[in-house]
């Protein structure tokens, strides 16, 4: 399956092959970020969700493939995955990094920033 299709899976798809504590509903994560990305301080005017989607995906995948590790140690791999899957995103890694880190941190429980959550 292509990497860009992973978030297009049917609802309630859980990341297979991972221990229960690290299983992630990929569709739920995409919906969460689509509903909440505008509340994040790194989001700039003129960039729609589609610009940030590959970065969020890279952060989610970085976490699901390496639970228990921190973002900084995985950043080269996460950046590489983002470069491969960024598609038409106009973001540079400096901007995309914050979104990837945010998605990774949400799953690892390491996000400390407060934000408005839209469900």
HUZI-V723256 format. One line per field, one symbol per residue. ss: DSSP state (~ for helix, > for strand, _ for the rest). psi: psi as a letter, one per 30 degrees, with the letter a starting at -180 (. if undefined). A space follows every 10 residues. Layout:
ss->???
psi->???
//
This chain:
ss->__~~~~~~__ ___>_____~ ~~__>~~~~~ ~~~~~~~~~_ ________~~ ~~~~~~~~~~ ~~~~~_____ ~~~~~~~~~~ ~~~~~_____ __~~~~~~~~ ~~~~~~~~__ _________
psi->kkeffefgll kgkkjlglle fgkkjeeeee eeeeffeffk ffklkfjlef efeeeeeeee eeeffhkfll eeffeeeeee eeeegfbgkf kleeeeeeee eeeeeeefgg kfkklkkk.
//
